[in-house]
Amino acid sequence: MEWSPPQWSEARSLEHDHVFRSQCSVVLQRRFPNITMYVGVGVGERAQGLDDPTYRTYLETVSAAFCSAFGVQPKKPLATKVDGLAYDELVATQNIRTAVVRVGIQDGVCISYWFLGNATRINEFNAVIGKARVIVDSR
């Protein structure tokens, strides 16, 4: 997995037991006055499409981790598109802090993009989603 968007750095201040650490291969942060935002990307197994049982299982696993970590009830993800790629999206909001996970398929592999930060900064997340380079072991 390669993912190094400009202006984001390794997330050193995020707790070691945070859900991003267990669900994501790469976790990054970006600091602003009074807030630090976090993004992460996780990779699952190969899948043919959003109806593939492998993808459905990955989505269920990611959704369960997200709902547990952010204290929201499991619900049907929203269908969304970013830069032409389709994602299933879950959102949790507490005051001005927002957590988002978007789950989809990129380069034939299940992928999840995570965000935690101020809701007004969601465009910074949208700018980096889909930009990870998935390197798949062909064995």
Buried (B, 14 or more C-beta within 10 A) or exposed (E): BEBEBEEBEEBEEBEEEBBBEEBBBBBBBBEEEEEBBBBBBBBBEEBEEBEBEBBBBBBEBBBEBBBEBBEBEEEEBEEBEBEEBBBBBBBBEEEEBBBBBBBBBBEEBBBBBBBBBBBEBBEBBBBBBBBBEBEEEEE
